[in-house]
Amino acid sequence: MAETSAVARSPIAPAPPEVVVDGWVVSARRSAAALTLTDLTPLAKVSVKASWDGSMAELLGVRFGRAARLSWDLAGSPADVLVTATGPGEWLVLAEPGRQGAVVSWLDGSAARADELVTVVDLTHGRALMRLAGTSSAGLLNKECSLDLTDTVCPNGSALRSAVSGVATDIVRDDRDGVPSYLLNCERSSGQYLFDSLLDAGHELGVDIDGFAPQETHS
């Protein structure tokens, strides 16, 4: 839902025109290009750390190296979340903008029932997040990192960690409507640099900026 007052900004400068969505200044640009890059930093981001084979891992149900879309009951209403596991015993939960408090409460409640140490931290404003989507997306990423992104090695639902354009980045393959797509998650301070590097590297492939859509957590 669009609003008139802004309370937060991504480290990635929004391409005009600008609008405010859930308190975030975002780009309303709409691109029809076959290869697009979108700033998704406004999505709620909550980190979970626990034993890789403990009760919390069983509850989350997403093993190391994978990502899955789940439906959780957040504050009495169903919500779609994306749970990624790019490190052993490390998960990142993505949800709609503004839902980080409800996600933290859900995870804290689960952690209280676990028989192990669980750390839950809201990273919404501390991380940058972007989506690279299109049939040429793997080709663009291969110019900027050394991973094998073929379907055999990196199918849809894979979660990896590597350097992209020299920046430590979590990479999640998250196809949309059968089109190859990758979520790239890095430190906030590196967000603009990584975004610009991908735009520069993808110029010859026709990459274009697409604006933010709040329904990003839906499959």
C-alpha positions in Angstrom: 0.0 0.0 0.0 1.4 3.4 -1.0 1.8 6.0 1.8 2.7 9.7 1.8 5.3 9.8 4.7 8.7 8.1 4.3 10.6 6.7 7.3 13.2 4.5 5.6 15.5 4.5 2.6 17.4 1.7 1.0 21.1 2.2 0.4 20.3 1.8 -3.3 19.1 5.0 -4.8 15.6 4.5 -6.3 15.2 5.0 -10.1 12.5 7.7 -10.7 9.6 8.0 -10.3 9.7 7.5 -6.5 6.8 6.5 -4.3 6.5 5.5 -0.7 5.4 1.9 0.1 5.0 0.8 3.7 7.2 3.7 4.9 10.0 3.0 2.4 11.0 5.3 -0.5 11.1 2.9 -3.6 11.1 3.1 -7.3 7.8 2.9 -9.2 9.6 2.3 -12.5 8.1 -0.6 -14.5 10.3 -2.3 -17.1 9.4 -4.7 -19.8 13.1 -5.8 -20.4 13.9 -9.4 -20.6 16.6 -9.0 -17.9 15.8 -6.8 -14.8 17.4 -5.8 -11.6 15.1 -4.8 -8.6 15.9 -3.4 -5.2 14.0 -5.4 -2.6 15.7 -4.0 0.5 12.3 -3.0 2.0 11.4 -6.7 2.6 11.5 -7.8 6.2 14.7 -9.7 6.9 15.2 -11.7 10.1 18.3 -13.8 10.9 18.2 -17.1 12.8 21.2 -18.9 14.2 21.0 -22.3 15.9 22.4 -25.8 15.7 22.3 -27.1 12.1 20.8 -30.4 13.3 18.8 -29.2 16.3 15.1 -28.7 17.0 15.0 -25.2 15.5 16.4 -26.6 12.3 13.7 -29.2 12.3 11.0 -26.6 12.9 12.2 -24.4 10.1 12.4 -27.4 7.8 15.0 -25.8 5.4 18.4 -27.5 5.2 21.7 -25.9 4.4 22.0 -24.9 0.8 18.3 -24.6 0.2 15.4 -22.1 0.3 11.7 -22.7 0.6 8.5 -20.6 0.6 6.3 -21.3 3.6 3.1 -20.0 5.1 3.3 -18.9 8.7 0.6 -17.6 11.1 2.0 -14.1 11.9 0.0 -12.2 14.6 -3.1 -14.2 13.8 -3.0 -13.9 10.0 -1.4 -16.1 7.4 1.7 -14.8 5.7 4.0 -16.0 3.0 7.7 -16.1 4.0 10.8 -17.2 2.2 13.3 -19.1 4.4 16.8 -19.4 3.1 19.8 -21.3 4.5 23.0 -20.1 3.0 25.2 -21.3 5.9 25.2 -24.3 8.3 23.0 -23.3 11.2 22.1 -20.0 9.6 18.8 -18.9 8.2 17.3 -15.7 6.8 13.6 -15.2 6.8 12.1 -12.8 4.2 8.6 -11.4 4.5 6.5 -8.5 3.4 7.6 -5.0 4.4 6.8 -4.1 7.9 6.3 -7.7 9.1 9.7 -8.1 10.8 8.2 -7.6 14.3 5.7 -10.4 13.7 8.4 -12.7 12.2 10.7 -12.0 15.2 7.8 -12.8 17.6 7.0 -16.1 15.7 10.7 -17.1 15.9 11.1 -16.1 19.5 8.1 -18.2 20.4 9.6 -21.2 18.6 13.0 -20.6 20.1 11.5 -20.6 23.6 10.3 -24.2 23.0 13.7 -25.3 21.6 16.2 -27.2 23.7 19.1 -25.2 22.4 20.5 -21.7 22.1 18.8 -19.8 19.3 19.6 -16.3 18.2 17.0 -14.2 16.4 18.0 -10.8 15.0 16.1 -8.3 12.9 18.4 -7.3 9.9 15.8 -5.4 7.9 17.7 -2.2 7.9 21.2 -3.8 8.0 21.2 -5.7 4.7 20.6 -4.8 1.1 18.5 -7.2 -1.0 18.0 -7.2 -4.8 16.5 -9.5 -7.5 18.1 -10.3 -10.8 15.6 -11.9 -13.1 15.5 -13.1 -16.7 16.8 -15.9 -19.0 20.2 -14.2 -19.1 20.5 -13.7 -15.3 22.9 -16.7 -14.8 25.0 -15.4 -17.6 25.3 -12.0 -16.0 26.2 -13.5 -12.6 28.8 -15.7 -14.2 30.6 -12.5 -15.3 30.8 -11.4 -11.6 31.3 -14.6 -9.6 33.0 -18.0 -10.0 30.0 -20.2 -9.2 28.6 -22.9 -11.5 25.0 -21.7 -11.9 23.8 -24.4 -14.3 20.5 -26.0 -13.5 22.2 -29.3 -12.6 24.4 -27.7 -9.9 22.2 -24.7 -8.9 18.5 -25.6 -9.5 15.6 -23.5 -8.3 15.5 -23.3 -4.5 19.3 -23.3 -4.1 21.0 -21.1 -1.5 24.6 -20.2 -1.8 27.2 -17.8 -0.5 30.0 -16.4 -2.6 31.7 -13.2 -3.7 29.8 -11.3 -6.4 31.7 -8.3 -7.9 34.1 -8.8 -5.0 31.2 -8.4 -2.4 30.4 -11.2 0.1 26.8 -12.1 -1.0 24.1 -14.7 -0.3 22.6 -15.9 -3.5 19.2 -17.6 -3.6 17.8 -19.0 -6.8 14.1 -18.1 -6.7 12.5 -18.5 -10.1 9.4 -16.5 -10.9 6.8 -18.1 -13.3 9.4 -20.4 -14.7 11.9 -17.5 -15.4 15.3 -17.9 -13.8 15.7 -15.4 -10.9 18.3 -14.8 -8.2 18.0 -13.0 -4.9 21.2 -11.3 -3.8 21.7 -10.3 -0.2 24.7 -8.3 1.1 25.7 -5.9 3.8 23.9 -2.6 3.5 27.1 -0.6 3.0 27.8 -2.6 -0.2 24.3 -2.5 -1.6 24.7 0.5 -4.0 28.1 -0.8 -5.2 26.8 -4.3 -6.0 23.7 -2.9 -7.7 25.8 -0.6 -9.9 28.3 -3.4 -10.7 25.5 -5.7 -11.9 24.0 -2.9 -14.0 27.4 -2.2 -15.6 28.2 -5.8 -16.2 24.7 -6.4 -17.7 24.7 -3.4 -20.1 25.5 -5.6 -23.1 22.8 -8.0 -22.1 20.1 -5.3 -21.9 19.6 -5.3 -18.1 17.1 -2.7 -16.9 15.9 -1.5 -13.5 12.5 -2.6 -12.4 10.6 -1.0 -9.5 9.7 -2.5 -6.1 6.5 -4.6 -5.8 5.2 -5.4 -2.2 4.0 -8.9 -3.2 7.6 -10.0 -3.7 7.3 -12.7 -1.1 4.6 -14.5 -3.0 5.5 -17.3 -5.3 
